[in-house]
Amino acid sequence: MKFIDIPDSQRITREPDNRNVIFADGKMTQDGVEIKRIELLQYKTKTDKNLGEYSIITALVDTDQGQIEILYDEGYRGNDALTESVNMLVQNLGLSGLILRSLISLKNELEKIEK
């Protein structure tokens, strides 16, 4: 089951323009949830002559309890936005925060189904 926790999720209904796998084929467990794969996805929405590309960058976290796609960043970030986001995530210990945020969203979505 896949959940999308993004304001105005209609903006990302298509396939992403780019993707970068952060973690795959491993077994990481957090709070009893096995994390199988983490990717950052880039959706390019428009280009401004002066500001460059506007991107919506999401994180897709695949777990043994389902998938959750959450907003990671968005804005005019230039032509190399995805690579810069990946570097920021990996180099600045942002991965643990991303995992915790994703799992909170996933658990909230699963609770809604149970009610």
Phi and psi restraints in degrees (range 20) as a CNS / XPLOR table:
assign (resid 1 and name C) (resid 2 and name N)
       (resid 2 and name CA) (resid 2 and name C) 1.0 -117.5 20.0 2
assign (resid 2 and name N) (resid 2 and name CA)
       (resid 2 and name C) (resid 3 and name N) 1.0 132.8 20.0 2
assign (resid 2 and name C) (resid 3 and name N)
       (resid 3 and name CA) (resid 3 and name C) 1.0 -116.2 20.0 2
assign (resid 3 and name N) (resid 3 and name CA)
       (resid 3 and name C) (resid 4 and name N) 1.0 146.6 20.0 2
assign (resid 3 and name C) (resid 4 and name N)
       (resid 4 and name CA) (resid 4 and name C) 1.0 -122.1 20.0 2
assign (resid 4 and name N) (resid 4 and name CA)
       (resid 4 and name C) (resid 5 and name N) 1.0 119.7 20.0 2
assign (resid 4 and name C) (resid 5 and name N)
       (resid 5 and name CA) (resid 5 and name C) 1.0 -115.6 20.0 2
assign (resid 5 and name N) (resid 5 and name CA)
       (resid 5 and name C) (resid 6 and name N) 1.0 73.6 20.0 2
assign (resid 5 and name C) (resid 6 and name N)
       (resid 6 and name CA) (resid 6 and name C) 1.0 -139.0 20.0 2
assign (resid 6 and name N) (resid 6 and name CA)
       (resid 6 and name C) (resid 7 and name N) 1.0 130.3 20.0 2
assign (resid 6 and name C) (resid 7 and name N)
       (resid 7 and name CA) (resid 7 and name C) 1.0 -58.7 20.0 2
assign (resid 7 and name N) (resid 7 and name CA)
       (resid 7 and name C) (resid 8 and name N) 1.0 134.3 20.0 2
assign (resid 7 and name C) (resid 8 and name N)
       (resid 8 and name CA) (resid 8 and name C) 1.0 53.9 20.0 2
assign (resid 8 and name N) (resid 8 and name CA)
       (resid 8 and name C) (resid 9 and name N) 1.0 61.1 20.0 2
assign (resid 8 and name C) (resid 9 and name N)
       (resid 9 and name CA) (resid 9 and name C) 1.0 -62.8 20.0 2
assign (resid 9 and name N) (resid 9 and name CA)
       (resid 9 and name C) (resid 10 and name N) 1.0 -10.1 20.0 2
assign (resid 9 and name C) (resid 10 and name N)
       (resid 10 and name CA) (resid 10 and name C) 1.0 -64.1 20.0 2
assign (resid 10 and name N) (resid 10 and name CA)
       (resid 10 and name C) (resid 11 and name N) 1.0 -18.0 20.0 2
assign (resid 10 and name C) (resid 11 and name N)
       (resid 11 and name CA) (resid 11 and name C) 1.0 -73.9 20.0 2
assign (resid 11 and name N) (resid 11 and name CA)
       (resid 11 and name C) (resid 12 and name N) 1.0 -12.9 20.0 2
assign (resid 11 and name C) (resid 12 and name N)
       (resid 12 and name CA) (resid 12 and name C) 1.0 -126.0 20.0 2
assign (resid 12 and name N) (resid 12 and name CA)
       (resid 12 and name C) (resid 13 and name N) 1.0 36.3 20.0 2
assign (resid 12 and name C) (resid 13 and name N)
       (resid 13 and name CA) (resid 13 and name C) 1.0 -78.5 20.0 2
assign (resid 13 and name N) (resid 13 and name CA)
       (resid 13 and name C) (resid 14 and name N) 1.0 -11.2 20.0 2
assign (resid 13 and name C) (resid 14 and name N)
       (resid 14 and name CA) (resid 14 and name C) 1.0 -98.4 20.0 2
assign (resid 14 and name N) (resid 14 and name CA)
       (resid 14 and name C) (resid 15 and name N) 1.0 177.4 20.0 2
assign (resid 14 and name C) (resid 15 and name N)
       (resid 15 and name CA) (resid 15 and name C) 1.0 -67.8 20.0 2
assign (resid 15 and name N) (resid 15 and name CA)
       (resid 15 and name C) (resid 16 and name N) 1.0 144.7 20.0 2
assign (resid 15 and name C) (resid 16 and name N)
       (resid 16 and name CA) (resid 16 and name C) 1.0 -68.1 20.0 2
assign (resid 16 and name N) (resid 16 and name CA)
       (resid 16 and name C) (resid 17 and name N) 1.0 154.5 20.0 2
assign (resid 16 and name C) (resid 17 and name N)
       (resid 17 and name CA) (resid 17 and name C) 1.0 -73.7 20.0 2
assign (resid 17 and name N) (resid 17 and name CA)
       (resid 17 and name C) (resid 18 and name N) 1.0 -35.7 20.0 2
assign (resid 17 and name C) (resid 18 and name N)
       (resid 18 and name CA) (resid 18 and name C) 1.0 -144.3 20.0 2
assign (resid 18 and name N) (resid 18 and name CA)
       (resid 18 and name C) (resid 19 and name N) 1.0 157.7 20.0 2
assign (resid 18 and name C) (resid 19 and name N)
       (resid 19 and name CA) (resid 19 and name C) 1.0 -148.1 20.0 2
assign (resid 19 and name N) (resid 19 and name CA)
       (resid 19 and name C) (resid 20 and name N) 1.0 151.3 20.0 2
assign (resid 19 and name C) (resid 20 and name N)
       (resid 20 and name CA) (resid 20 and name C) 1.0 -139.4 20.0 2
assign (resid 20 and name N) (resid 20 and name CA)
       (resid 20 and name C) (resid 21 and name N) 1.0 122.6 20.0 2
assign (resid 20 and name C) (resid 21 and name N)
       (resid 21 and name CA) (resid 21 and name C) 1.0 -80.8 20.0 2
assign (resid 21 and name N) (resid 21 and name CA)
       (resid 21 and name C) (resid 22 and name N) 1.0 125.9 20.0 2
assign (resid 21 and name C) (resid 22 and name N)
       (resid 22 and name CA) (resid 22 and name C) 1.0 -94.3 20.0 2
assign (resid 22 and name N) (resid 22 and name CA)
       (resid 22 and name C) (resid 23 and name N) 1.0 -39.2 20.0 2
assign (resid 22 and name C) (resid 23 and name N)
       (resid 23 and name CA) (resid 23 and name C) 1.0 -148.8 20.0 2
assign (resid 23 and name N) (resid 23 and name CA)
       (resid 23 and name C) (resid 24 and name N) 1.0 131.3 20.0 2
assign (resid 23 and name C) (resid 24 and name N)
       (resid 24 and name CA) (resid 24 and name C) 1.0 -152.7 20.0 2
assign (resid 24 and name N) (resid 24 and name CA)
       (resid 24 and name C) (resid 25 and name N) 1.0 156.9 20.0 2
assign (resid 24 and name C) (resid 25 and name N)
       (resid 25 and name CA) (resid 25 and name C) 1.0 55.6 20.0 2
assign (resid 25 and name N) (resid 25 and name CA)
       (resid 25 and name C) (resid 26 and name N) 1.0 30.4 20.0 2
assign (resid 25 and name C) (resid 26 and name N)
       (resid 26 and name CA) (resid 26 and name C) 1.0 -124.4 20.0 2
assign (resid 26 and name N) (resid 26 and name CA)
       (resid 26 and name C) (resid 27 and name N) 1.0 174.6 20.0 2
assign (resid 26 and name C) (resid 27 and name N)
       (resid 27 and name CA) (resid 27 and name C) 1.0 -126.7 20.0 2
assign (resid 27 and name N) (resid 27 and name CA)
       (resid 27 and name C) (resid 28 and name N) 1.0 99.1 20.0 2
assign (resid 27 and name C) (resid 28 and name N)
       (resid 28 and name CA) (resid 28 and name C) 1.0 -112.1 20.0 2
assign (resid 28 and name N) (resid 28 and name CA)
       (resid 28 and name C) (resid 29 and name N) 1.0 134.3 20.0 2
assign (resid 28 and name C) (resid 29 and name N)
       (resid 29 and name CA) (resid 29 and name C) 1.0 -119.7 20.0 2
assign (resid 29 and name N) (resid 29 and name CA)
       (resid 29 and name C) (resid 30 and name N) 1.0 134.3 20.0 2
assign (resid 29 and name C) (resid 30 and name N)
       (resid 30 and name CA) (resid 30 and name C) 1.0 -136.9 20.0 2
assign (resid 30 and name N) (resid 30 and name CA)
       (resid 30 and name C) (resid 31 and name N) 1.0 122.3 20.0 2
assign (resid 30 and name C) (resid 31 and name N)
       (resid 31 and name CA) (resid 31 and name C) 1.0 53.3 20.0 2
assign (resid 31 and name N) (resid 31 and name CA)
       (resid 31 and name C) (resid 32 and name N) 1.0 38.6 20.0 2
assign (resid 31 and name C) (resid 32 and name N)
       (resid 32 and name CA) (resid 32 and name C) 1.0 79.5 20.0 2
assign (resid 32 and name N) (resid 32 and name CA)
       (resid 32 and name C) (resid 33 and name N) 1.0 6.8 20.0 2
assign (resid 32 and name C) (resid 33 and name N)
       (resid 33 and name CA) (resid 33 and name C) 1.0 -110.9 20.0 2
assign (resid 33 and name N) (resid 33 and name CA)
       (resid 33 and name C) (resid 34 and name N) 1.0 127.4 20.0 2
assign (resid 33 and name C) (resid 34 and name N)
       (resid 34 and name CA) (resid 34 and name C) 1.0 -85.4 20.0 2
assign (resid 34 and name N) (resid 34 and name CA)
       (resid 34 and name C) (resid 35 and name N) 1.0 123.7 20.0 2
assign (resid 34 and name C) (resid 35 and name N)
       (resid 35 and name CA) (resid 35 and name C) 1.0 -96.6 20.0 2
assign (resid 35 and name N) (resid 35 and name CA)
       (resid 35 and name C) (resid 36 and name N) 1.0 121.0 20.0 2
assign (resid 35 and name C) (resid 36 and name N)
       (resid 36 and name CA) (resid 36 and name C) 1.0 -96.5 20.0 2
assign (resid 36 and name N) (resid 36 and name CA)
       (resid 36 and name C) (resid 37 and name N) 1.0 -35.5 20.0 2
assign (resid 36 and name C) (resid 37 and name N)
       (resid 37 and name CA) (resid 37 and name C) 1.0 -159.2 20.0 2
assign (resid 37 and name N) (resid 37 and name CA)
       (resid 37 and name C) (resid 38 and name N) 1.0 143.5 20.0 2
assign (resid 37 and name C) (resid 38 and name N)
       (resid 38 and name CA) (resid 38 and name C) 1.0 -132.5 20.0 2
assign (resid 38 and name N) (resid 38 and name CA)
       (resid 38 and name C) (resid 39 and name N) 1.0 130.1 20.0 2
assign (resid 38 and name C) (resid 39 and name N)
       (resid 39 and name CA) (resid 39 and name C) 1.0 -133.1 20.0 2
assign (resid 39 and name N) (resid 39 and name CA)
       (resid 39 and name C) (resid 40 and name N) 1.0 149.7 20.0 2
assign (resid 39 and name C) (resid 40 and name N)
       (resid 40 and name CA) (resid 40 and name C) 1.0 -104.1 20.0 2
assign (resid 40 and name N) (resid 40 and name CA)
       (resid 40 and name C) (resid 41 and name N) 1.0 134.2 20.0 2
assign (resid 40 and name C) (resid 41 and name N)
       (resid 41 and name CA) (resid 41 and name C) 1.0 -117.1 20.0 2
assign (resid 41 and name N) (resid 41 and name CA)
       (resid 41 and name C) (resid 42 and name N) 1.0 140.4 20.0 2
assign (resid 41 and name C) (resid 42 and name N)
       (resid 42 and name CA) (resid 42 and name C) 1.0 -117.3 20.0 2
assign (resid 42 and name N) (resid 42 and name CA)
       (resid 42 and name C) (resid 43 and name N) 1.0 126.8 20.0 2
assign (resid 42 and name C) (resid 43 and name N)
       (resid 43 and name CA) (resid 43 and name C) 1.0 -114.8 20.0 2
assign (resid 43 and name N) (resid 43 and name CA)
       (resid 43 and name C) (resid 44 and name N) 1.0 113.2 20.0 2
assign (resid 43 and name C) (resid 44 and name N)
       (resid 44 and name CA) (resid 44 and name C) 1.0 -86.2 20.0 2
assign (resid 44 and name N) (resid 44 and name CA)
       (resid 44 and name C) (resid 45 and name N) 1.0 126.6 20.0 2
assign (resid 44 and name C) (resid 45 and name N)
       (resid 45 and name CA) (resid 45 and name C) 1.0 -108.9 20.0 2
assign (resid 45 and name N) (resid 45 and name CA)
       (resid 45 and name C) (resid 46 and name N) 1.0 -32.1 20.0 2
assign (resid 45 and name C) (resid 46 and name N)
       (resid 46 and name CA) (resid 46 and name C) 1.0 -163.2 20.0 2
assign (resid 46 and name N) (resid 46 and name CA)
       (resid 46 and name C) (resid 47 and name N) 1.0 167.2 20.0 2
assign (resid 46 and name C) (resid 47 and name N)
       (resid 47 and name CA) (resid 47 and name C) 1.0 -130.2 20.0 2
assign (resid 47 and name N) (resid 47 and name CA)
       (resid 47 and name C) (resid 48 and name N) 1.0 132.3 20.0 2
assign (resid 47 and name C) (resid 48 and name N)
       (resid 48 and name CA) (resid 48 and name C) 1.0 -106.4 20.0 2
assign (resid 48 and name N) (resid 48 and name CA)
       (resid 48 and name C) (resid 49 and name N) 1.0 139.0 20.0 2
assign (resid 48 and name C) (resid 49 and name N)
       (resid 49 and name CA) (resid 49 and name C) 1.0 -56.5 20.0 2
assign (resid 49 and name N) (resid 49 and name CA)
       (resid 49 and name C) (resid 50 and name N) 1.0 -38.7 20.0 2
assign (resid 49 and name C) (resid 50 and name N)
       (resid 50 and name CA) (resid 50 and name C) 1.0 -95.0 20.0 2
assign (resid 50 and name N) (resid 50 and name CA)
       (resid 50 and name C) (resid 51 and name N) 1.0 -36.3 20.0 2
assign (resid 50 and name C) (resid 51 and name N)
       (resid 51 and name CA) (resid 51 and name C) 1.0 -92.4 20.0 2
assign (resid 51 and name N) (resid 51 and name CA)
       (resid 51 and name C) (resid 52 and name N) 1.0 -18.3 20.0 2
assign (resid 51 and name C) (resid 52 and name N)
       (resid 52 and name CA) (resid 52 and name C) 1.0 90.6 20.0 2
assign (resid 52 and name N) (resid 52 and name CA)
       (resid 52 and name C) (resid 53 and name N) 1.0 -152.6 20.0 2
assign (resid 52 and name C) (resid 53 and name N)
       (resid 53 and name CA) (resid 53 and name C) 1.0 -80.8 20.0 2
assign (resid 53 and name N) (resid 53 and name CA)
       (resid 53 and name C) (resid 54 and name N) 1.0 140.4 20.0 2
assign (resid 53 and name C) (resid 54 and name N)
       (resid 54 and name CA) (resid 54 and name C) 1.0 -97.3 20.0 2
assign (resid 54 and name N) (resid 54 and name CA)
       (resid 54 and name C) (resid 55 and name N) 1.0 124.0 20.0 2
assign (resid 54 and name C) (resid 55 and name N)
       (resid 55 and name CA) (resid 55 and name C) 1.0 -124.4 20.0 2
assign (resid 55 and name N) (resid 55 and name CA)
       (resid 55 and name C) (resid 56 and name N) 1.0 145.0 20.0 2
assign (resid 55 and name C) (resid 56 and name N)
       (resid 56 and name CA) (resid 56 and name C) 1.0 -107.7 20.0 2
assign (resid 56 and name N) (resid 56 and name CA)
       (resid 56 and name C) (resid 57 and name N) 1.0 120.0 20.0 2
assign (resid 56 and name C) (resid 57 and name N)
       (resid 57 and name CA) (resid 57 and name C) 1.0 -112.3 20.0 2
assign (resid 57 and name N) (resid 57 and name CA)
       (resid 57 and name C) (resid 58 and name N) 1.0 124.1 20.0 2
assign (resid 57 and name C) (resid 58 and name N)
       (resid 58 and name CA) (resid 58 and name C) 1.0 -117.6 20.0 2
assign (resid 58 and name N) (resid 58 and name CA)
       (resid 58 and name C) (resid 59 and name N) 1.0 160.4 20.0 2
assign (resid 58 and name C) (resid 59 and name N)
       (resid 59 and name CA) (resid 59 and name C) 1.0 -110.4 20.0 2
assign (resid 59 and name N) (resid 59 and name CA)
       (resid 59 and name C) (resid 60 and name N) 1.0 128.7 20.0 2
assign (resid 59 and name C) (resid 60 and name N)
       (resid 60 and name CA) (resid 60 and name C) 1.0 -109.4 20.0 2
assign (resid 60 and name N) (resid 60 and name CA)
       (resid 60 and name C) (resid 61 and name N) 1.0 116.1 20.0 2
assign (resid 60 and name C) (resid 61 and name N)
       (resid 61 and name CA) (resid 61 and name C) 1.0 -114.1 20.0 2
assign (resid 61 and name N) (resid 61 and name CA)
       (resid 61 and name C) (resid 62 and name N) 1.0 120.2 20.0 2
assign (resid 61 and name C) (resid 62 and name N)
       (resid 62 and name CA) (resid 62 and name C) 1.0 -101.7 20.0 2
assign (resid 62 and name N) (resid 62 and name CA)
       (resid 62 and name C) (resid 63 and name N) 1.0 122.9 20.0 2
assign (resid 62 and name C) (resid 63 and name N)
       (resid 63 and name CA) (resid 63 and name C) 1.0 -127.1 20.0 2
assign (resid 63 and name N) (resid 63 and name CA)
       (resid 63 and name C) (resid 64 and name N) 1.0 175.6 20.0 2
assign (resid 63 and name C) (resid 64 and name N)
       (resid 64 and name CA) (resid 64 and name C) 1.0 -73.1 20.0 2
assign (resid 64 and name N) (resid 64 and name CA)
       (resid 64 and name C) (resid 65 and name N) 1.0 -7.7 20.0 2
assign (resid 64 and name C) (resid 65 and name N)
       (resid 65 and name CA) (resid 65 and name C) 1.0 -108.4 20.0 2
assign (resid 65 and name N) (resid 65 and name CA)
       (resid 65 and name C) (resid 66 and name N) 1.0 1.0 20.0 2
assign (resid 65 and name C) (resid 66 and name N)
       (resid 66 and name CA) (resid 66 and name C) 1.0 135.8 20.0 2
assign (resid 66 and name N) (resid 66 and name CA)
       (resid 66 and name C) (resid 67 and name N) 1.0 179.7 20.0 2
assign (resid 66 and name C) (resid 67 and name N)
       (resid 67 and name CA) (resid 67 and name C) 1.0 -108.9 20.0 2
assign (resid 67 and name N) (resid 67 and name CA)
       (resid 67 and name C) (resid 68 and name N) 1.0 145.9 20.0 2
assign (resid 67 and name C) (resid 68 and name N)
       (resid 68 and name CA) (resid 68 and name C) 1.0 -133.4 20.0 2
assign (resid 68 and name N) (resid 68 and name CA)
       (resid 68 and name C) (resid 69 and name N) 1.0 132.9 20.0 2
assign (resid 68 and name C) (resid 69 and name N)
       (resid 69 and name CA) (resid 69 and name C) 1.0 -114.5 20.0 2
assign (resid 69 and name N) (resid 69 and name CA)
       (resid 69 and name C) (resid 70 and name N) 1.0 121.4 20.0 2
assign (resid 69 and name C) (resid 70 and name N)
       (resid 70 and name CA) (resid 70 and name C) 1.0 -124.2 20.0 2
assign (resid 70 and name N) (resid 70 and name CA)
       (resid 70 and name C) (resid 71 and name N) 1.0 156.8 20.0 2
assign (resid 70 and name C) (resid 71 and name N)
       (resid 71 and name CA) (resid 71 and name C) 1.0 -70.0 20.0 2
assign (resid 71 and name N) (resid 71 and name CA)
       (resid 71 and name C) (resid 72 and name N) 1.0 130.7 20.0 2
assign (resid 71 and name C) (resid 72 and name N)
       (resid 72 and name CA) (resid 72 and name C) 1.0 -105.0 20.0 2
assign (resid 72 and name N) (resid 72 and name CA)
       (resid 72 and name C) (resid 73 and name N) 1.0 -46.3 20.0 2
assign (resid 72 and name C) (resid 73 and name N)
       (resid 73 and name CA) (resid 73 and name C) 1.0 -162.1 20.0 2
assign (resid 73 and name N) (resid 73 and name CA)
       (resid 73 and name C) (resid 74 and name N) 1.0 156.7 20.0 2
assign (resid 73 and name C) (resid 74 and name N)
       (resid 74 and name CA) (resid 74 and name C) 1.0 -158.1 20.0 2
assign (resid 74 and name N) (resid 74 and name CA)
       (resid 74 and name C) (resid 75 and name N) 1.0 153.5 20.0 2
assign (resid 74 and name C) (resid 75 and name N)
       (resid 75 and name CA) (resid 75 and name C) 1.0 141.1 20.0 2
assign (resid 75 and name N) (resid 75 and name CA)
       (resid 75 and name C) (resid 76 and name N) 1.0 -173.2 20.0 2
assign (resid 75 and name C) (resid 76 and name N)
       (resid 76 and name CA) (resid 76 and name C) 1.0 -80.1 20.0 2
assign (resid 76 and name N) (resid 76 and name CA)
       (resid 76 and name C) (resid 77 and name N) 1.0 99.7 20.0 2
assign (resid 76 and name C) (resid 77 and name N)
       (resid 77 and name CA) (resid 77 and name C) 1.0 -115.4 20.0 2
assign (resid 77 and name N) (resid 77 and name CA)
       (resid 77 and name C) (resid 78 and name N) 1.0 4.1 20.0 2
assign (resid 77 and name C) (resid 78 and name N)
       (resid 78 and name CA) (resid 78 and name C) 1.0 89.6 20.0 2
assign (resid 78 and name N) (resid 78 and name CA)
       (resid 78 and name C) (resid 79 and name N) 1.0 -175.2 20.0 2
assign (resid 78 and name C) (resid 79 and name N)
       (resid 79 and name CA) (resid 79 and name C) 1.0 -78.6 20.0 2
assign (resid 79 and name N) (resid 79 and name CA)
       (resid 79 and name C) (resid 80 and name N) 1.0 -14.0 20.0 2
assign (resid 79 and name C) (resid 80 and name N)
       (resid 80 and name CA) (resid 80 and name C) 1.0 -116.9 20.0 2
assign (resid 80 and name N) (resid 80 and name CA)
       (resid 80 and name C) (resid 81 and name N) 1.0 34.3 20.0 2
assign (resid 80 and name C) (resid 81 and name N)
       (resid 81 and name CA) (resid 81 and name C) 1.0 -60.8 20.0 2
assign (resid 81 and name N) (resid 81 and name CA)
       (resid 81 and name C) (resid 82 and name N) 1.0 -41.5 20.0 2
assign (resid 81 and name C) (resid 82 and name N)
       (resid 82 and name CA) (resid 82 and name C) 1.0 -66.7 20.0 2
assign (resid 82 and name N) (resid 82 and name CA)
       (resid 82 and name C) (resid 83 and name N) 1.0 -46.5 20.0 2
assign (resid 82 and name C) (resid 83 and name N)
       (resid 83 and name CA) (resid 83 and name C) 1.0 -61.3 20.0 2
assign (resid 83 and name N) (resid 83 and name CA)
       (resid 83 and name C) (resid 84 and name N) 1.0 -42.0 20.0 2
assign (resid 83 and name C) (resid 84 and name N)
       (resid 84 and name CA) (resid 84 and name C) 1.0 -64.8 20.0 2
assign (resid 84 and name N) (resid 84 and name CA)
       (resid 84 and name C) (resid 85 and name N) 1.0 -38.4 20.0 2
assign (resid 84 and name C) (resid 85 and name N)
       (resid 85 and name CA) (resid 85 and name C) 1.0 -66.3 20.0 2
assign (resid 85 and name N) (resid 85 and name CA)
       (resid 85 and name C) (resid 86 and name N) 1.0 -41.8 20.0 2
assign (resid 85 and name C) (resid 86 and name N)
       (resid 86 and name CA) (resid 86 and name C) 1.0 -61.8 20.0 2
assign (resid 86 and name N) (resid 86 and name CA)
       (resid 86 and name C) (resid 87 and name N) 1.0 -46.4 20.0 2
assign (resid 86 and name C) (resid 87 and name N)
       (resid 87 and name CA) (resid 87 and name C) 1.0 -60.6 20.0 2
assign (resid 87 and name N) (resid 87 and name CA)
       (resid 87 and name C) (resid 88 and name N) 1.0 -43.4 20.0 2
assign (resid 87 and name C) (resid 88 and name N)
       (resid 88 and name CA) (resid 88 and name C) 1.0 -61.9 20.0 2
assign (resid 88 and name N) (resid 88 and name CA)
       (resid 88 and name C) (resid 89 and name N) 1.0 -43.7 20.0 2
assign (resid 88 and name C) (resid 89 and name N)
       (resid 89 and name CA) (resid 89 and name C) 1.0 -62.7 20.0 2
assign (resid 89 and name N) (resid 89 and name CA)
       (resid 89 and name C) (resid 90 and name N) 1.0 -47.1 20.0 2
assign (resid 89 and name C) (resid 90 and name N)
       (resid 90 and name CA) (resid 90 and name C) 1.0 -77.7 20.0 2
assign (resid 90 and name N) (resid 90 and name CA)
       (resid 90 and name C) (resid 91 and name N) 1.0 -39.8 20.0 2
assign (resid 90 and name C) (resid 91 and name N)
       (resid 91 and name CA) (resid 91 and name C) 1.0 -81.1 20.0 2
assign (resid 91 and name N) (resid 91 and name CA)
       (resid 91 and name C) (resid 92 and name N) 1.0 -17.9 20.0 2
assign (resid 91 and name C) (resid 92 and name N)
       (resid 92 and name CA) (resid 92 and name C) 1.0 -115.7 20.0 2
assign (resid 92 and name N) (resid 92 and name CA)
       (resid 92 and name C) (resid 93 and name N) 1.0 28.3 20.0 2
assign (resid 92 and name C) (resid 93 and name N)
       (resid 93 and name CA) (resid 93 and name C) 1.0 57.0 20.0 2
assign (resid 93 and name N) (resid 93 and name CA)
       (resid 93 and name C) (resid 94 and name N) 1.0 27.7 20.0 2
assign (resid 93 and name C) (resid 94 and name N)
       (resid 94 and name CA) (resid 94 and name C) 1.0 -79.9 20.0 2
assign (resid 94 and name N) (resid 94 and name CA)
       (resid 94 and name C) (resid 95 and name N) 1.0 -12.5 20.0 2
assign (resid 94 and name C) (resid 95 and name N)
       (resid 95 and name CA) (resid 95 and name C) 1.0 -64.1 20.0 2
assign (resid 95 and name N) (resid 95 and name CA)
       (resid 95 and name C) (resid 96 and name N) 1.0 -42.9 20.0 2
assign (resid 95 and name C) (resid 96 and name N)
       (resid 96 and name CA) (resid 96 and name C) 1.0 -64.5 20.0 2
assign (resid 96 and name N) (resid 96 and name CA)
       (resid 96 and name C) (resid 97 and name N) 1.0 -41.0 20.0 2
assign (resid 96 and name C) (resid 97 and name N)
       (resid 97 and name CA) (resid 97 and name C) 1.0 -64.0 20.0 2
assign (resid 97 and name N) (resid 97 and name CA)
       (resid 97 and name C) (resid 98 and name N) 1.0 -40.1 20.0 2
assign (resid 97 and name C) (resid 98 and name N)
       (resid 98 and name CA) (resid 98 and name C) 1.0 -62.8 20.0 2
assign (resid 98 and name N) (resid 98 and name CA)
       (resid 98 and name C) (resid 99 and name N) 1.0 -43.1 20.0 2
assign (resid 98 and name C) (resid 99 and name N)
       (resid 99 and name CA) (resid 99 and name C) 1.0 -63.2 20.0 2
assign (resid 99 and name N) (resid 99 and name CA)
       (resid 99 and name C) (resid 100 and name N) 1.0 -48.1 20.0 2
assign (resid 99 and name C) (resid 100 and name N)
       (resid 100 and name CA) (resid 100 and name C) 1.0 -61.3 20.0 2
assign (resid 100 and name N) (resid 100 and name CA)
       (resid 100 and name C) (resid 101 and name N) 1.0 -44.2 20.0 2
assign (resid 100 and name C) (resid 101 and name N)
       (resid 101 and name CA) (resid 101 and name C) 1.0 -62.0 20.0 2
assign (resid 101 and name N) (resid 101 and name CA)
       (resid 101 and name C) (resid 102 and name N) 1.0 -41.4 20.0 2
assign (resid 101 and name C) (resid 102 and name N)
       (resid 102 and name CA) (resid 102 and name C) 1.0 -65.3 20.0 2
assign (resid 102 and name N) (resid 102 and name CA)
       (resid 102 and name C) (resid 103 and name N) 1.0 -43.2 20.0 2
assign (resid 102 and name C) (resid 103 and name N)
       (resid 103 and name CA) (resid 103 and name C) 1.0 -67.3 20.0 2
assign (resid 103 and name N) (resid 103 and name CA)
       (resid 103 and name C) (resid 104 and name N) 1.0 -35.8 20.0 2
assign (resid 103 and name C) (resid 104 and name N)
       (resid 104 and name CA) (resid 104 and name C) 1.0 -62.5 20.0 2
assign (resid 104 and name N) (resid 104 and name CA)
       (resid 104 and name C) (resid 105 and name N) 1.0 -45.6 20.0 2
assign (resid 104 and name C) (resid 105 and name N)
       (resid 105 and name CA) (resid 105 and name C) 1.0 -62.9 20.0 2
assign (resid 105 and name N) (resid 105 and name CA)
       (resid 105 and name C) (resid 106 and name N) 1.0 -43.3 20.0 2
assign (resid 105 and name C) (resid 106 and name N)
       (resid 106 and name CA) (resid 106 and name C) 1.0 -62.2 20.0 2
assign (resid 106 and name N) (resid 106 and name CA)
       (resid 106 and name C) (resid 107 and name N) 1.0 -46.4 20.0 2
assign (resid 106 and name C) (resid 107 and name N)
       (resid 107 and name CA) (resid 107 and name C) 1.0 -63.1 20.0 2
assign (resid 107 and name N) (resid 107 and name CA)
       (resid 107 and name C) (resid 108 and name N) 1.0 -37.9 20.0 2
assign (resid 107 and name C) (resid 108 and name N)
       (resid 108 and name CA) (resid 108 and name C) 1.0 -63.0 20.0 2
assign (resid 108 and name N) (resid 108 and name CA)
       (resid 108 and name C) (resid 109 and name N) 1.0 -42.3 20.0 2
assign (resid 108 and name C) (resid 109 and name N)
       (resid 109 and name CA) (resid 109 and name C) 1.0 -65.4 20.0 2
assign (resid 109 and name N) (resid 109 and name CA)
       (resid 109 and name C) (resid 110 and name N) 1.0 -41.5 20.0 2
assign (resid 109 and name C) (resid 110 and name N)
       (resid 110 and name CA) (resid 110 and name C) 1.0 -65.4 20.0 2
assign (resid 110 and name N) (resid 110 and name CA)
       (resid 110 and name C) (resid 111 and name N) 1.0 -36.9 20.0 2
assign (resid 110 and name C) (resid 111 and name N)
       (resid 111 and name CA) (resid 111 and name C) 1.0 -64.1 20.0 2
assign (resid 111 and name N) (resid 111 and name CA)
       (resid 111 and name C) (resid 112 and name N) 1.0 -37.1 20.0 2
assign (resid 111 and name C) (resid 112 and name N)
       (resid 112 and name CA) (resid 112 and name C) 1.0 -62.0 20.0 2
assign (resid 112 and name N) (resid 112 and name CA)
       (resid 112 and name C) (resid 113 and name N) 1.0 -36.9 20.0 2
assign (resid 112 and name C) (resid 113 and name N)
       (resid 113 and name CA) (resid 113 and name C) 1.0 -69.4 20.0 2
assign (resid 113 and name N) (resid 113 and name CA)
       (resid 113 and name C) (resid 114 and name N) 1.0 -38.7 20.0 2
assign (resid 113 and name C) (resid 114 and name N)
       (resid 114 and name CA) (resid 114 and name C) 1.0 -68.1 20.0 2
assign (resid 114 and name N) (resid 114 and name CA)
       (resid 114 and name C) (resid 115 and name N) 1.0 -24.8 20.0 2
